[in-house]
Amino acid sequence: MTWNQNMAAAPKSKSVPRTIQTTKGERTYNELQHEYVILNTKCAKALRSYWIPDEQRWAGLSKGEEPIAWQHWPTPLQVDQERAPRTGDAA
């Protein structure tokens, strides 16, 4: 994975509709779904984070503190694919 310095392109948390069954019938509400990323700060720290829309900041950083780069938080499937031997590689 590579670092992306375009912070505007970083995935942000989004509101996702959810439906549950209650004793009074179905109820639909919006739930905040975090899009996790790895952030790199100006002091050379890397941290797992997500966007907090109500506060307009990244989790783990103060309001107004801007990271310098980001990359996607890997899913288990991505990690497995990166570790798998490629065709033609020596075992």
KOLTOR-576617 format. One record per residue: z, y, x of N, C-alpha, C, O in turn; chain; residue number from 1. Coordinates in Angstrom, 2 decimals, padded with zeros to 5 digits, always signed. Layout:
<n_up Z; n_north Y; n_east X; ca_up Z; ca_north Y; ca_east X; c_up Z; c_north Y; c_east X; o_up Z; o_north Y; o_east X; chain A; n NUM>
...
***
This chain:
<n_up +000.00; n_north -001.17; n_east +000.83; ca_up +000.00; ca_north +000.00; ca_east +000.00; c_up +000.00; c_north +001.24; c_east +000.88; o_up +000.51; o_north +001.24; o_east +001.99; chain A; n 1>
<n_up -000.59; n_north +002.29; n_east +000.34; ca_up -000.67; ca_north +003.53; ca_east +001.09; c_up +000.02; c_north +004.66; c_east +000.33; o_up +000.16; o_north +004.61; o_east -000.89; chain A; n 2>
<n_up +000.44; n_north +005.67; n_east +001.07; ca_up +001.09; ca_north +006.82; ca_east +000.48; c_up +000.05; c_north +007.76; c_east -000.10; o_up -001.01; o_north +007.97; o_east +000.50; chain A; n 3>
<n_up +000.34; n_north +008.32; n_east -001.26; ca_up -000.53; ca_north +009.29; ca_east -001.91; c_up +000.20; c_north +010.62; c_east -001.92; o_up +001.33; o_north +010.71; o_east -002.42; chain A; n 4>
<n_up -000.42; n_north +011.66; n_east -001.38; ca_up +000.24; ca_north +012.97; ca_east -001.32; c_up -000.06; c_north +013.84; c_east -002.54; o_up +000.45; o_north +014.96; o_east -002.64; chain A; n 5>
<n_up -000.87; n_north +013.35; n_east -003.46; ca_up -001.17; ca_north +014.09; ca_east -004.68; c_up -000.10; c_north +013.76; c_east -005.71; o_up -000.22; o_north +012.79; o_east -006.45; chain A; n 6>
<n_up +000.95; n_north +014.57; n_east -005.76; ca_up +002.07; ca_north +014.30; ca_east -006.66; c_up +001.68; c_north +014.42; c_east -008.13; o_up +002.33; o_north +013.83; o_east -008.99; chain A; n 7>
<n_up +000.64; n_north +015.18; n_east -008.43; ca_up +000.19; ca_north +015.31; ca_east -009.82; c_up -000.37; c_north +013.99; c_east -010.33; o_up -000.41; o_north +013.76; o_east -011.54; chain A; n 8>
<n_up -000.80; n_north +013.11; n_east -009.43; ca_up -001.36; ca_north +011.82; ca_east -009.82; c_up -000.31; c_north +010.73; c_east -009.97; o_up -000.62; o_north +009.63; o_east -010.42; chain A; n 9>
<n_up +000.93; n_north +011.03; n_east -009.61; ca_up +002.01; ca_north +010.03; ca_east -009.71; c_up +002.26; c_north +009.69; c_east -011.18; o_up +002.32; o_north +010.59; o_east -012.02; chain A; n 10>
<n_up +002.43; n_north +008.39; n_east -011.51; ca_up +002.70; ca_north +008.03; ca_east -012.90; c_up +004.06; c_north +008.55; c_east -013.34; o_up +005.03; o_north +008.52; o_east -012.58; chain A; n 11>
<n_up +004.12; n_north +009.02; n_east -014.56; ca_up +005.35; ca_north +009.59; ca_east -015.10; c_up +005.84; c_north +008.71; c_east -016.24; o_up +005.07; o_north +007.95; o_east -016.82; chain A; n 12>
<n_up +007.12; n_north +008.82; n_east -016.55; ca_up +007.69; ca_north +008.09; ca_east -017.69; c_up +007.00; c_north +008.54; c_east -018.96; o_up +006.56; o_north +009.68; o_east -019.07; chain A; n 13>
<n_up +006.89; n_north +007.61; n_east -019.91; ca_up +006.22; ca_north +007.96; ca_east -021.16; c_up +007.00; c_north +007.42; c_east -022.35; o_up +007.78; o_north +006.48; o_east -022.23; chain A; n 14>
<n_up +006.75; n_north +008.03; n_east -023.49; ca_up +007.39; ca_north +007.62; ca_east -024.74; c_up +006.53; c_north +006.54; c_east -025.40; o_up +005.34; o_north +006.73; o_east -025.61; chain A; n 15>
<n_up +007.16; n_north +005.40; n_east -025.71; ca_up +006.45; ca_north +004.26; ca_east -026.29; c_up +007.08; c_north +003.92; c_east -027.64; o_up +008.30; o_north +003.79; o_east -027.73; chain A; n 16>
<n_up +006.26; n_north +003.78; n_east -028.69; ca_up +006.83; ca_north +003.43; ca_east -030.00; c_up +007.35; c_north +001.99; c_east -030.02; o_up +006.69; o_north +001.08; o_east -029.51; chain A; n 17>
<n_up +008.51; n_north +001.80; n_east -030.59; ca_up +009.12; ca_north +000.47; ca_east -030.74; c_up +009.46; c_north +000.26; c_east -032.21; o_up +009.85; o_north +001.19; o_east -032.90; chain A; n 18>
<n_up +009.31; n_north -000.96; n_east -032.68; ca_up +009.66; ca_north -001.30; ca_east -034.05; c_up +010.68; c_north -002.43; c_east -034.03; o_up +010.50; o_north -003.43; o_east -033.33; chain A; n 19>
<n_up +011.76; n_north -002.26; n_east -034.80; ca_up +012.79; ca_north -003.29; ca_east -034.90; c_up +013.02; c_north -003.60; c_east -036.38; o_up +012.74; o_north -002.78; o_east -037.25; chain A; n 20>
<n_up +013.54; n_north -004.77; n_east -036.63; ca_up +013.87; ca_north -005.19; ca_east -037.99; c_up +015.36; c_north -004.92; c_east -038.22; o_up +016.20; o_north -005.39; o_east -037.45; chain A; n 21>
<n_up +015.69; n_north -004.18; n_east -039.26; ca_up +017.08; ca_north -003.91; ca_east -039.61; c_up +017.35; c_north -004.47; c_east -041.00; o_up +016.44; o_north -004.98; o_east -041.66; chain A; n 22>
<n_up +018.57; n_north -004.39; n_east -041.44; ca_up +018.91; ca_north -004.87; ca_east -042.79; c_up +018.24; c_north -004.03; c_east -043.86; o_up +018.10; o_north -004.47; o_east -045.00; chain A; n 23>
<n_up +017.81; n_north -002.82; n_east -043.50; ca_up +017.13; ca_north -001.92; ca_east -044.45; c_up +015.62; c_north -001.96; c_east -044.27; o_up +014.90; o_north -001.15; o_east -044.86; chain A; n 24>
<n_up +015.12; n_north -002.90; n_east -043.47; ca_up +013.68; ca_north -003.01; ca_east -043.24; c_up +013.32; c_north -002.63; c_east -041.82; o_up +014.18; o_north -002.49; o_east -040.95; chain A; n 25>
<n_up +012.03; n_north -002.46; n_east -041.59; ca_up +011.57; ca_north -002.10; ca_east -040.26; c_up +011.89; c_north -000.65; c_east -039.95; o_up +011.83; o_north +000.22; o_east -040.82; chain A; n 26>
<n_up +012.23; n_north -000.42; n_east -038.68; ca_up +012.52; ca_north +000.94; ca_east -038.21; c_up +011.72; c_north +001.16; c_east -036.94; o_up +011.78; o_north +000.35; o_east -036.01; chain A; n 27>
<n_up +010.98; n_north +002.25; n_east -036.88; ca_up +010.20; ca_north +002.58; ca_east -035.69; c_up +010.81; c_north +003.80; c_east -035.01; o_up +011.19; o_north +004.77; o_east -035.67; chain A; n 28>
<n_up +010.91; n_north +003.73; n_east -033.71; ca_up +011.45; ca_north +004.85; ca_east -032.93; c_up +010.71; c_north +004.90; c_east -031.60; o_up +010.02; o_north +003.95; o_east -031.23; chain A; n 29>
<n_up +010.85; n_north +006.00; n_east -030.88; ca_up +010.23; ca_north +006.15; ca_east -029.56; c_up +011.26; c_north +005.87; c_east -028.48; o_up +012.39; o_north +006.34; o_east -028.54; chain A; n 30>
<n_up +010.85; n_north +005.10; n_east -027.49; ca_up +011.71; ca_north +004.73; ca_east -026.38; c_up +011.05; c_north +005.19; c_east -025.09; o_up +009.84; o_north +005.05; o_east -024.92; chain A; n 31>
<n_up +011.83; n_north +005.75; n_east -024.18; ca_up +011.31; ca_north +006.19; ca_east -022.89; c_up +011.08; c_north +004.99; c_east -021.98; o_up +012.00; o_north +004.22; o_east -021.72; chain A; n 32>
<n_up +009.86; n_north +004.83; n_east -021.52; ca_up +009.52; ca_north +003.73; ca_east -020.60; c_up +009.27; c_north +004.32; c_east -019.22; o_up +008.36; o_north +005.13; o_east -019.04; chain A; n 33>
<n_up +010.09; n_north +003.91; n_east -018.25; ca_up +009.97; ca_north +004.44; ca_east -016.90; c_up +008.80; c_north +003.80; c_east -016.16; o_up +008.57; o_north +002.59; o_east -016.27; chain A; n 34>
<n_up +008.07; n_north +004.61; n_east -015.42; ca_up +007.03; ca_north +004.14; ca_east -014.50; c_up +007.62; c_north +004.31; c_east -013.11; o_up +007.66; o_north +005.42; o_east -012.58; chain A; n 35>
<n_up +008.08; n_north +003.21; n_east -012.51; ca_up +008.74; ca_north +003.30; ca_east -011.21; c_up +007.75; c_north +003.53; c_east -010.08; o_up +006.65; o_north +002.97; o_east -010.06; chain A; n 36>
<n_up +008.17; n_north +004.37; n_east -009.13; ca_up +007.37; ca_north +004.67; ca_east -007.94; c_up +008.30; c_north +004.70; c_east -006.74; o_up +009.52; o_north +004.74; o_east -006.88; chain A; n 37>
<n_up +007.72; n_north +004.67; n_east -005.56; ca_up +008.46; ca_north +004.88; ca_east -004.32; c_up +008.12; c_north +006.29; c_east -003.86; o_up +006.95; o_north +006.62; o_east -003.69; chain A; n 38>
<n_up +009.13; n_north +007.11; n_east -003.67; ca_up +008.91; ca_north +008.48; ca_east -003.22; c_up +009.30; c_north +008.63; c_east -001.77; o_up +010.22; o_north +007.98; o_east -001.28; chain A; n 39>
<n_up +008.59; n_north +009.50; n_east -001.07; ca_up +008.90; ca_north +009.85; ca_east +000.30; c_up +009.29; c_north +011.33; c_east +000.29; o_up +008.54; o_north +012.17; o_east -000.20; chain A; n 40>
<n_up +010.47; n_north +011.64; n_east +000.83; ca_up +010.97; ca_north +013.01; ca_east +000.80; c_up +010.69; c_north +013.72; c_east +002.12; o_up +010.31; o_north +013.10; o_east +003.11; chain A; n 41>
<n_up +010.89; n_north +015.04; n_east +002.11; ca_up +010.64; ca_north +015.83; ca_east +003.32; c_up +011.59; c_north +015.46; c_east +004.46; o_up +011.30; o_north +015.75; o_east +005.62; chain A; n 42>
<n_up +012.73; n_north +014.82; n_east +004.13; ca_up +013.67; ca_north +014.41; ca_east +005.18; c_up +013.44; c_north +012.95; c_east +005.59; o_up +014.32; o_north +012.31; o_east +006.16; chain A; n 43>
<n_up +012.24; n_north +012.43; n_east +005.29; ca_up +011.78; ca_north +011.10; ca_east +005.71; c_up +012.56; c_north +009.95; c_east +005.06; o_up +012.68; o_north +008.88; o_east +005.66; chain A; n 44>
<n_up +013.07; n_north +010.17; n_east +003.87; ca_up +013.73; ca_north +009.09; ca_east +003.12; c_up +012.76; c_north +008.56; c_east +002.08; o_up +011.99; o_north +009.31; o_east +001.49; chain A; n 45>
<n_up +012.79; n_north +007.26; n_east +001.86; ca_up +011.99; ca_north +006.62; ca_east +000.81; c_up +012.95; c_north +006.09; c_east -000.24; o_up +013.96; o_north +005.46; o_east +000.10; chain A; n 46>
<n_up +012.65; n_north +006.32; n_east -001.51; ca_up +013.53; ca_north +005.85; ca_east -002.57; c_up +012.73; c_north +005.46; c_east -003.80; o_up +011.65; o_north +006.00; o_east -004.06; chain A; n 47>
<n_up +013.27; n_north +004.49; n_east -004.55; ca_up +012.68; ca_north +004.11; ca_east -005.82; c_up +013.10; c_north +005.15; c_east -006.85; o_up +014.27; o_north +005.53; o_east -006.92; chain A; n 48>
<n_up +012.13; n_north +005.61; n_east -007.64; ca_up +012.42; ca_north +006.68; ca_east -008.57; c_up +011.56; c_north +006.57; c_east -009.82; o_up +010.69; o_north +005.71; o_east -009.91; chain A; n 49>
<n_up +011.81; n_north +007.46; n_east -010.76; ca_up +011.00; ca_north +007.61; ca_east -011.96; c_up +011.17; c_north +009.04; c_east -012.45; o_up +012.14; o_north +009.71; o_east -012.09; chain A; n 50>
<n_up +010.21; n_north +009.51; n_east -013.26; ca_up +010.23; ca_north +010.87; ca_east -013.77; c_up +011.18; c_north +010.99; c_east -014.95; o_up +011.18; o_north +010.15; o_east -015.84; chain A; n 51>
<n_up +012.00; n_north +012.04; n_east -014.96; ca_up +012.91; ca_north +012.33; ca_east -016.07; c_up +012.31; c_north +013.53; c_east -016.80; o_up +012.49; o_north +014.67; o_east -016.37; chain A; n 52>
<n_up +011.60; n_north +013.29; n_east -017.92; ca_up +010.90; ca_north +014.39; ca_east -018.57; c_up +011.80; c_north +015.50; c_east -019.11; o_up +011.45; o_north +016.67; o_east -019.01; chain A; n 53>
<n_up +012.95; n_north +015.16; n_east -019.67; ca_up +013.85; ca_north +016.19; ca_east -020.23; c_up +014.34; c_north +017.16; c_east -019.16; o_up +014.58; o_north +018.34; o_east -019.44; chain A; n 54>
<n_up +014.50; n_north +016.67; n_east -017.93; ca_up +015.02; ca_north +017.49; ca_east -016.84; c_up +013.92; c_north +017.98; c_east -015.90; o_up +014.18; o_north +018.77; o_east -014.99; chain A; n 55>
<n_up +012.69; n_north +017.51; n_east -016.11; ca_up +011.54; ca_north +017.90; ca_east -015.28; c_up +011.83; c_north +017.70; c_east -013.79; o_up +011.65; o_north +018.59; o_east -012.96; chain A; n 56>
<n_up +012.30; n_north +016.46; n_east -013.48; ca_up +012.58; ca_north +016.14; ca_east -012.08; c_up +012.47; c_north +014.64; c_east -011.88; o_up +012.43; o_north +013.87; o_east -012.84; chain A; n 57>
<n_up +012.44; n_north +014.21; n_east -010.61; ca_up +012.43; ca_north +012.80; ca_east -010.25; c_up +013.86; c_north +012.30; c_east -010.12; o_up +014.72; o_north +013.02; o_east -009.59; chain A; n 58>
<n_up +014.14; n_north +011.10; n_east -010.59; ca_up +015.47; ca_north +010.51; ca_east -010.45; c_up +015.81; c_north +010.38; c_east -008.97; o_up +014.99; o_north +009.92; o_east -008.17; chain A; n 59>
<n_up +017.00; n_north +010.79; n_east -008.61; ca_up +017.45; ca_north +010.73; ca_east -007.22; c_up +017.20; c_north +012.00; c_east -006.45; o_up +017.66; o_north +012.14; o_east -005.31; chain A; n 60>
<n_up +016.47; n_north +012.96; n_east -007.05; ca_up +016.20; ca_north +014.24; ca_east -006.41; c_up +016.74; c_north +015.37; c_east -007.28; o_up +016.82; o_north +015.23; o_east -008.50; chain A; n 61>
<n_up +017.11; n_north +016.45; n_east -006.66; ca_up +017.58; ca_north +017.62; ca_east -007.39; c_up +016.41; c_north +018.31; c_east -008.08; o_up +015.27; o_north +018.17; o_east -007.65; chain A; n 62>
<n_up +016.70; n_north +019.05; n_east -009.12; ca_up +015.66; ca_north +019.82; ca_east -009.79; c_up +015.08; c_north +020.82; c_east -008.79; o_up +015.84; o_north +021.53; o_east -008.13; chain A; n 63>
<n_up +013.79; n_north +020.88; n_east -008.69; ca_up +013.12; ca_north +021.76; ca_east -007.74; c_up +012.81; c_north +021.09; c_east -006.41; o_up +012.00; o_north +021.61; o_east -005.64; chain A; n 64>
<n_up +013.44; n_north +019.95; n_east -006.13; ca_up +013.16; ca_north +019.22; ca_east -004.89; c_up +011.91; c_north +018.37; c_east -005.12; o_up +011.90; o_north +017.49; o_east -005.99; chain A; n 65>
<n_up +010.87; n_north +018.62; n_east -004.34; ca_up +009.61; ca_north +017.91; ca_east -004.51; c_up +009.41; c_north +016.88; c_east -003.40; o_up +009.55; o_north +017.20; o_east -002.22; chain A; n 66>
<n_up +009.08; n_north +015.66; n_east -003.77; ca_up +008.74; ca_north +014.66; ca_east -002.74; c_up +007.41; c_north +015.04; c_east -002.11; o_up +006.64; o_north +015.81; o_east -002.67; chain A; n 67>
<n_up +007.13; n_north +014.48; n_east -000.93; ca_up +005.88; ca_north +014.80; ca_east -000.25; c_up +004.80; c_north +013.74; c_east -000.49; o_up +003.62; o_north +014.00; o_east -000.27; chain A; n 68>
<n_up +005.20; n_north +012.55; n_east -000.92; ca_up +004.23; ca_north +011.49; ca_east -001.17; c_up +004.84; c_north +010.42; c_east -002.07; o_up +006.06; o_north +010.37; o_east -002.25; chain A; n 69>
<n_up +003.98; n_north +009.58; n_east -002.64; ca_up +004.43; ca_north +008.52; ca_east -003.53; c_up +003.52; c_north +007.31; c_east -003.38; o_up +002.41; o_north +007.40; o_east -002.86; chain A; n 70>
<n_up +004.01; n_north +006.17; n_east -003.85; ca_up +003.19; ca_north +004.97; ca_east -004.00; c_up +003.75; c_north +004.16; c_east -005.16; o_up +004.92; o_north +004.29; o_east -005.51; chain A; n 71>
<n_up +002.90; n_north +003.32; n_east -005.74; ca_up +003.33; ca_north +002.50; ca_east -006.86; c_up +004.45; c_north +001.56; c_east -006.45; o_up +004.47; o_north +001.06; o_east -005.32; chain A; n 72>
<n_up +005.40; n_north +001.33; n_east -007.36; ca_up +006.43; ca_north +000.32; ca_east -007.17; c_up +005.75; c_north -001.02; c_east -007.42; o_up +005.19; o_north -001.22; o_east -008.50; chain A; n 73>
<n_up +005.77; n_north -001.94; n_east -006.46; ca_up +005.04; ca_north -003.20; ca_east -006.64; c_up +005.67; c_north -004.11; c_east -007.68; o_up +006.90; o_north -004.22; o_east -007.78; chain A; n 74>
<n_up +004.83; n_north -004.75; n_east -008.46; ca_up +005.30; ca_north -005.76; ca_east -009.41; c_up +005.37; c_north -007.09; c_east -008.65; o_up +004.74; o_north -007.22; o_east -007.61; chain A; n 75>
<n_up +006.12; n_north -008.07; n_east -009.15; ca_up +006.18; ca_north -009.36; ca_east -008.46; c_up +004.80; c_north -009.98; c_east -008.25; o_up +004.56; o_north -010.61; o_east -007.22; chain A; n 76>
<n_up +003.89; n_north -009.82; n_east -009.20; ca_up +002.54; ca_north -010.37; ca_east -009.06; c_up +001.81; c_north -009.72; c_east -007.89; o_up +001.12; o_north -010.41; o_east -007.14; chain A; n 77>
<n_up +001.94; n_north -008.40; n_east -007.72; ca_up +001.30; ca_north -007.72; ca_east -006.60; c_up +001.84; c_north -008.22; c_east -005.27; o_up +001.08; o_north -008.42; o_east -004.32; chain A; n 78>
<n_up +003.15; n_north -008.41; n_east -005.19; ca_up +003.77; ca_north -008.89; ca_east -003.95; c_up +003.26; c_north -010.29; c_east -003.61; o_up +002.93; o_north -010.56; o_east -002.46; chain A; n 79>
<n_up +003.21; n_north -011.18; n_east -004.62; ca_up +002.72; ca_north -012.54; ca_east -004.39; c_up +001.27; c_north -012.53; c_east -003.90; o_up +000.92; o_north -013.31; o_east -003.01; chain A; n 80>
<n_up +000.43; n_north -011.68; n_east -004.47; ca_up -000.97; ca_north -011.62; ca_east -004.07; c_up -001.12; c_north -011.09; c_east -002.65; o_up -002.00; o_north -011.53; o_east -001.92; chain A; n 81>
<n_up -000.28; n_north -010.14; n_east -002.27; ca_up -000.36; ca_north -009.59; ca_east -000.91; c_up +000.12; c_north -010.61; c_east +000.13; o_up -000.35; o_north -010.59; o_east +001.26; chain A; n 82>
<n_up +001.04; n_north -011.50; n_east -000.24; ca_up +001.56; ca_north -012.48; ca_east +000.70; c_up +000.71; c_north -013.76; c_east +000.75; o_up +000.81; o_north -014.52; o_east +001.71; chain A; n 83>
<n_up -000.10; n_north -013.98; n_east -000.27; ca_up -000.89; ca_north -015.22; ca_east -000.33; c_up -001.93; c_north -015.25; c_east +000.79; o_up -002.55; o_north -014.22; o_east +001.07; chain A; n 84>
<n_up -002.13; n_north -016.41; n_east +001.42; ca_up -003.15; ca_north -016.50; ca_east +002.46; c_up -004.54; c_north -016.30; c_east +001.86; o_up -004.83; o_north -016.79; o_east +000.77; chain A; n 85>
<n_up -005.38; n_north -015.58; n_east +002.58; ca_up -006.74; ca_north -015.35; ca_east +002.11; c_up -007.64; c_north -016.48; c_east +002.55; o_up -007.35; o_north -017.19; o_east +003.52; chain A; n 86>
<n_up -008.73; n_north -016.64; n_east +001.85; ca_up -009.69; ca_north -017.68; ca_east +002.20; c_up -010.16; c_north -017.46; c_east +003.63; o_up -010.56; o_north -016.35; o_east +003.99; chain A; n 87>
<n_up -010.11; n_north -018.49; n_east +004.42; ca_up -010.55; ca_north -018.39; ca_east +005.81; c_up -009.44; c_north -018.10; c_east +006.79; o_up -009.65; o_north -018.22; o_east +007.99; chain A; n 88>
<n_up -008.25; n_north -017.73; n_east +006.30; ca_up -007.12; ca_north -017.47; ca_east +007.19; c_up -006.57; c_north -018.80; c_east +007.69; o_up -006.59; o_north -019.80; o_east +006.97; chain A; n 89>
<n_up -006.10; n_north -018.80; n_east +008.90; ca_up -005.49; ca_north -020.01; ca_east +009.46; c_up -004.15; c_north -020.23; c_east +008.80; o_up -003.41; o_north -019.28; o_east +008.56; chain A; n 90>
<n_up -003.83; n_north -021.47; n_east +008.51; ca_up -002.57; ca_north -021.78; ca_east +007.84; c_up -001.43; c_north -021.86; c_east +008.82; o_up -000.29; o_north -022.12; o_east +008.43; chain A; n 91>
***
